[in-house]
Amino acid sequence: MLEKLFKLKEHNTDVKTEVLAGITIFMTMAYILAVNPSILADAGMDRGAVFTATAIASFIGTLLMALFANYPFALAPGMGLNAYFAYTVVIGMGYSWEIALTAVFVEGIIFILLSLTNIRTAIFNAIPMTLKTAVSVGIGLYIAIIGLKNANIVTGSLSLFTIDGYIAAKGLEAGAVGMHDVGITVLLAIIGTIITAVLVARNVKGNILLGILITWILGIICQFAGLYVPNASAGFYSLLPDFSAGISIPSIAPVFCKLDFSNVLSVDFVVVVFAFLFVDLFDTIGTLIGVSSKAGLLDKDGKLPRIKGALLADAVATTAGAVLGTSTTTTYIESASGVTEGGRTGLTALVTAILFAVALLLSPIFLAIPSFATAPALIIVGFYMVTNIANIDFNNAFEAIPAYICMIAMPFFSSISEGISMGIISYTVLYIINPDKKSKLGILMYILSILFIIKYFVL
């Protein structure tokens, strides 16, 4: 049945590999179950209800990806988009979280229409292969930066492994943290990265997942030994699962179907919808390009077969997520961790989706996995994706410079969409002045470049 549904042999994979890849993706994404409720709670939403909405939206989106497109990609409420939702739209602009959810809902409906009319597919196919390769590399660098920051190896002030740097980046008072919280977790992350690297170098099956589990177990040992001391006020919690409240699913009622259409005709509302639309559109396209490129899923023309199903899954998940009570649901760059483990079909996504459903019952276990344990996985996955840089022709500056701009923009601006935007603009400009135009640039690239330039003046 699984072979017939997911065509495993055709994709040179098997059930064991796909299951392991699905578990790995979930382990690297599980942090969203803790982070998203925390961010949206700042917007006045019920933390427990958002946790349930996050898990269900992730389950629905990832399941749809498996069924609609048969790809090993997972979906969840997007980081960055949730921060924009809470801190810009609600706190900054003064809208209620109900209106913000409505903006996400409208965005999702627009995405469904764009996906059904092939506009999103056309945008994907219009991007030159050089930029698609650069997107993969840029995402690799971005993933590595996320891992380094999650582990506090690098802080917001780019301080490398210093307590003072962490204090400055988090806005804490002197003495708020020390070697028994941030210090030891940085060391554990570094040790975990070395262990994962060794496992990868020795080609141990399940190396990334093992790296996560070993790092977490080392942390638990340190907690028992008193080397790690939980410090909740600074964001360091117990590494042991807490079942004191038993097994229960927080009620979704406080945030479920709380849409408010009272301001949909205002100019500000349209701007908010467009901002959600823009970031989600190009973050999703960038993720699909980068991860698909690494997995070898793109065809000889650089196109992704069944992309319509993938984009539709993303659009439907966003709409469903808004109704459930969470910010924009999107395809996750952490999917690269499962691709690195050998995941090639929707069975990988199905396993990840099931784990999101299980997480509703076993949330204490999944929420206990600390960010410093998943950080080594992200750092090593970044290495895998950066290797695609070998496919860029650096002898041709007209191709290489836009690729370079695209690659460095993603980690430095903390945005996949910014990398794509700058890459497309620079590629188009250099193409126009290139006396040796070996390939024709599609009209859509010109349109995208103009829209991106306008975006920088309007938003």
C-alpha positions in Angstrom: 0.0 0.0 0.0 2.8 2.5 1.0 4.7 1.6 -2.2 1.6 2.2 -4.4 0.7 5.5 -2.6 4.2 7.0 -2.4 6.2 5.2 -5.1 9.1 4.5 -2.9 11.1 2.3 -5.4 10.7 5.0 -8.1 12.4 7.5 -5.7 15.1 5.0 -4.6 14.0 4.9 -1.0 12.4 2.6 1.5 10.0 2.7 4.5 12.8 2.7 7.1 14.6 5.6 5.5 11.4 7.6 5.1 10.3 7.0 8.7 13.7 8.0 10.0 13.6 11.2 7.8 10.1 12.1 9.1 11.2 11.7 12.7 14.3 13.8 12.1 12.2 16.6 10.5 9.8 16.6 13.4 12.7 16.7 16.0 14.2 19.7 14.3 10.8 21.5 14.1 9.4 20.6 17.5 10.6 23.9 18.9 7.7 25.6 17.0 5.3 23.9 19.5 6.9 25.9 22.3 8.0 29.1 20.5 4.8 29.9 18.5 2.5 29.9 21.6 5.0 32.1 23.4 5.1 34.7 20.6 1.4 34.8 20.0 0.7 35.0 23.7 2.4 38.4 23.6 -0.4 39.4 21.2 -2.9 38.5 23.9 -3.8 35.0 22.7 -4.2 32.0 25.0 -0.9 30.1 25.1 -2.5 26.6 25.6 -5.0 27.2 22.8 -2.3 28.4 20.4 -0.2 25.3 21.2 -3.1 23.1 20.2 -3.8 25.2 17.1 -0.1 25.0 16.1 0.0 21.3 16.4 -3.2 20.7 14.4 -2.3 23.3 11.7 1.1 21.6 11.3 -0.5 18.2 11.1 -3.0 19.3 8.5 -0.5 21.2 6.3 2.1 18.4 6.4 -0.5 15.7 5.7 -1.7 17.7 2.7 1.8 18.0 1.4 2.1 14.2 1.6 -1.2 13.6 -0.2 -1.3 16.5 -2.7 2.3 16.4 -3.8 4.1 13.3 -2.4 7.1 15.4 -1.2 9.1 15.1 2.0 8.3 18.7 3.2 6.7 19.7 6.5 4.6 22.7 7.3 4.0 24.7 10.5 3.3 28.3 11.5 6.3 30.2 10.2 8.9 31.9 12.3 9.2 35.6 11.4 5.6 35.6 10.2 4.4 34.9 13.7 6.6 37.7 15.0 5.2 40.1 12.4 1.7 39.0 13.4 2.3 39.7 17.1 4.7 42.6 17.3 4.0 44.6 14.2 0.3 44.0 13.3 -1.1 43.6 16.9 1.2 45.5 19.2 2.7 48.0 16.7 -0.3 48.8 14.5 -2.9 48.3 17.3 -5.1 45.7 15.5 -6.7 43.0 17.6 -5.3 39.5 17.2 -8.7 38.5 15.7 -8.3 41.0 12.9 -4.7 39.8 12.4 -6.0 36.2 12.0 -8.5 37.5 9.5 -5.6 39.0 7.5 -3.9 35.5 7.5 -7.2 33.9 6.4 -7.7 36.3 3.5 -4.0 35.7 2.5 -4.7 32.0 2.5 -7.7 32.4 0.2 -5.7 34.5 -2.2 -2.9 31.9 -2.2 -5.4 29.1 -3.0 -6.6 31.1 -6.0 -3.0 31.9 -7.1 -2.1 28.2 -6.8 -5.1 27.0 -8.8 -4.4 29.5 -11.5 -0.7 28.4 -11.8 0.6 31.9 -11.0 2.8 30.6 -8.2 4.0 27.8 -10.4 4.9 30.3 -13.1 6.9 32.3 -10.6 8.8 29.2 -9.5 9.6 28.2 -13.1 10.7 31.8 -14.1 13.6 31.9 -11.7 16.9 31.0 -13.5 18.7 27.8 -12.4 21.7 29.8 -11.1 19.4 31.6 -8.6 17.7 28.4 -7.7 21.1 26.9 -6.8 22.0 30.1 -4.9 18.7 29.9 -2.9 19.7 26.4 -1.8 23.1 27.7 -0.6 21.6 30.8 1.0 19.1 28.7 2.9 22.0 26.5 4.1 23.7 29.5 5.5 20.5 30.8 7.0 19.8 27.4 8.7 23.3 27.4 10.1 22.8 30.9 11.6 19.5 29.7 13.1 21.3 26.8 14.7 24.1 29.0 16.0 21.6 31.4 17.5 19.4 28.7 19.0 22.5 27.4 20.7 23.5 30.9 21.8 26.9 30.2 20.3 26.1 33.4 18.3 23.9 36.0 19.9 22.1 39.0 18.5 25.3 41.0 19.0 27.3 38.4 17.2 29.2 37.6 20.4 30.8 34.2 20.2 30.3 32.1 23.4 30.3 35.0 26.0 28.0 35.4 28.9 28.1 39.2 28.5 27.1 38.8 24.8 24.0 36.8 25.8 23.1 39.3 28.5 23.4 42.2 26.0 21.4 40.4 23.3 18.6 39.4 25.6 18.4 42.7 27.5 19.0 41.0 30.8 20.6 42.5 33.9 24.2 41.5 34.8 24.4 38.3 36.7 21.0 37.0 35.4 22.7 34.1 33.7 26.0 32.3 34.0 27.9 29.1 33.3 25.2 26.9 34.8 22.6 27.9 32.2 23.7 29.7 29.0 27.3 28.7 29.4 26.8 24.9 29.7 24.2 24.9 26.9 26.7 26.5 24.6 29.3 23.9 25.4 26.7 21.1 25.0 25.7 22.5 21.5 29.3 22.6 20.4 29.9 19.1 21.7 26.7 18.0 20.0 27.8 19.5 16.7 31.1 17.7 16.9 29.3 14.4 17.7 26.9 14.9 14.8 29.8 15.8 12.5 31.6 12.6 13.4 28.4 10.5 12.9 27.9 12.2 9.5 31.6 11.7 8.5 31.3 8.0 9.4 28.1 7.7 7.4 26.1 6.4 10.4 22.4 5.9 9.5 20.2 8.4 11.3 23.2 10.5 12.2 21.3 13.8 12.5 18.5 12.3 14.7 21.1 10.5 16.8 23.0 13.8 17.2 19.8 15.5 18.6 19.1 12.7 21.0 22.7 12.3 22.3 22.9 16.1 22.9 19.6 16.1 24.8 20.7 13.1 26.9 24.0 14.8 27.7 22.0 17.8 28.8 19.8 15.7 31.1 23.0 14.2 32.6 24.3 17.7 33.2 21.1 18.7 34.9 21.2 15.7 37.3 24.9 16.5 38.0 24.1 20.1 38.8 26.1 21.4 35.9 23.0 22.7 34.2 20.5 24.6 36.4 17.1 25.6 34.9 16.6 29.4 34.9 13.1 30.1 33.6 13.4 33.9 33.9 16.2 33.8 31.3 14.6 31.2 29.1 16.3 28.0 30.3 13.9 25.3 31.4 14.1 21.8 32.8 15.3 19.2 30.3 13.1 16.6 31.9 9.5 16.0 30.5 6.9 17.3 33.0 3.9 15.1 33.3 2.7 16.6 36.5 -0.5 17.8 34.8 -1.1 14.4 33.3 -1.8 13.7 29.6 -4.3 16.3 28.3 -4.9 18.5 25.2 -5.3 22.2 25.9 -8.7 23.5 24.7 -8.6 25.3 21.4 -11.8 27.2 22.1 -10.2 30.6 23.1 -8.7 31.1 19.6 -10.8 28.8 17.3 -12.7 30.6 14.5 -12.3 34.0 16.0 -12.1 35.9 12.7 -13.1 39.6 12.6 -14.0 41.1 9.2 -14.8 44.6 10.5 -11.7 46.3 9.0 -11.2 44.4 5.8 -11.9 47.4 3.6 -9.2 49.6 5.3 -6.0 50.5 3.6 -3.9 49.3 6.5 -5.6 45.9 6.4 -4.8 45.6 2.7 -1.1 46.4 3.5 -1.0 43.8 6.3 -2.5 41.2 3.9 0.0 42.1 1.2 2.9 41.8 3.7 1.8 38.4 4.8 1.3 37.4 1.2 4.7 38.6 0.0 6.7 37.0 2.7 4.9 33.7 2.7 4.9 33.5 -1.1 8.7 33.9 -1.5 9.6 32.1 1.7 7.7 29.1 0.4 9.1 29.3 -3.1 12.6 29.7 -1.7 12.2 26.7 0.6 10.8 24.5 -2.2 13.7 25.6 -4.5 16.4 25.1 -1.9 15.3 21.8 -0.4 14.1 20.3 -3.8 17.5 21.2 -5.3 19.3 19.4 -2.5 17.1 16.4 -2.8 17.6 16.2 -6.5 13.8 16.6 -7.1 14.1 19.3 -9.8 14.0 18.1 -13.4 16.6 19.0 -16.1 14.9 22.4 -16.7 15.0 23.3 -13.0 11.3 22.8 -12.6 9.6 20.9 -9.7 7.1 18.3 -10.8 3.8 18.4 -8.9 4.6 21.8 -7.5 1.0 22.8 -7.9 0.1 20.3 -5.2 2.8 21.5 -2.9 1.8 25.1 -3.2 -1.9 24.2 -2.8 -1.1 22.3 0.4 0.7 25.4 1.7 -2.2 27.7 0.8 -4.9 25.4 2.3 -2.8 25.0 5.5 -2.5 28.8 5.9 -6.3 29.2 5.6 -7.0 26.3 8.0 -4.4 27.6 10.4 -6.1 31.0 10.6 -9.5 29.4 11.4 -7.8 27.2 14.0 -6.2 30.2 15.6 -2.5 30.6 14.5 -0.4 32.7 12.2 0.6 31.9 8.7 1.4 28.2 8.1 4.2 27.7 5.6 6.7 25.1 4.3 9.7 24.8 6.7 13.4 25.0 5.8 14.0 22.4 8.5 12.6 19.9 6.0 16.1 19.8 4.7 17.1 17.8 7.7 14.8 14.9 6.6 16.0 15.2 3.0 19.6 14.9 4.3 18.5 11.7 6.0 17.3 10.3 2.7 13.6 11.3 2.7 12.3 11.6 -0.8 8.5 11.1 -0.7 5.4 12.0 1.0 5.8 9.1 3.4 8.4 11.3 5.2 5.9 14.1 5.5 3.2 11.6 6.6 5.4 10.5 9.5 6.1 14.1 10.5 2.4 14.9 10.4 1.5 11.9 12.6 4.2 13.0 15.1 2.6 16.5 15.3 -0.7 14.8 16.1 0.9 12.6 18.7 2.5 15.7 20.2 -0.9 16.9 21.3 -0.9 14.0 23.8 2.8 13.8 24.6 3.6 17.5 24.5 5.7 17.4 27.8 8.2 15.1 26.0 8.5 17.1 22.8 8.5 20.5 24.6 11.4 19.3 26.8 13.8 18.9 23.8 15.9 22.1 24.1 17.0 24.3 21.2 20.7 23.6 22.0 20.0 19.9 21.2 18.4 20.6 17.8 21.0 23.3 16.9 23.8 20.8 15.9 21.3 19.3 13.4 20.6 22.7 11.8 24.3 23.5 11.6 25.2 20.3 9.9 22.2 20.5 7.5 23.5 24.0 6.6 26.8 22.3 5.6 25.0 19.9 3.3 23.1 22.6 1.6 26.1 24.9 1.1 27.8 22.2 -0.9 25.5 23.1 -3.8 27.7 26.2 -4.3 29.9 24.0 -6.5 27.2 24.1 -9.2 27.5 27.9 -9.6 29.7 29.1 -12.5 31.9 31.7 -10.8 33.8 32.4 -14.0 30.6 34.1 -15.3 30.2 37.3 -13.2 26.8 38.0 -14.8 25.5 34.8 -13.2 27.7 34.6 -10.1 27.2 38.0 -8.7 23.4 37.8 -8.4 23.9 34.3 -6.9 26.4 35.7 -4.4 24.0 38.6 -3.4 21.1 36.1 -3.1 23.2 33.8 -0.9 24.5 36.4 1.6 21.2 38.3 1.9 19.4 35.4 3.4 21.5 34.9 6.6 22.3 38.6 7.0 18.7 39.8 6.6 17.3 36.7 8.3 14.9 36.3 5.4 14.6 33.9 2.5 12.3 36.2 0.7 14.8 39.1 0.9 17.5 36.9 -0.6 15.2 36.0 -3.5 14.2 39.6 -4.0 17.7 40.9 -4.1 18.9 38.0 -6.3 16.1 38.6 -8.9 16.7 42.3 -9.1 20.4 42.0 -9.5 20.1 39.2 -12.0 17.7 41.2 -14.1 19.9 44.3 -14.0 23.0 42.4 -15.0 21.2 40.5 -17.7 20.1 43.8 -19.3 23.7 45.1 -19.5 25.1 41.7 -20.5 26.3 41.8 -24.1 26.4 38.0 -24.4 22.8 37.0 -23.6 23.0 33.2 -24.0 19.5 32.6 -22.6 16.3 34.5 -22.8 15.0 36.1 -19.6 11.3 35.6 -19.2 8.9 38.6 -18.9 8.0 37.4 -15.5 11.5 38.1 -14.2 11.1 41.7 -15.3 7.7 42.0 -13.6 9.1 40.5 -10.4 12.0 42.8 -10.4 9.8 45.9 -10.8 7.4 44.6 -8.0 10.4 44.0 -5.7 11.8 47.5 -6.3 8.3 49.0 -5.6 8.1 46.9 -2.5 11.2 48.5 -1.0 9.7 51.9 -1.4 6.2 51.1 -0.2 6.7 48.6 2.7 
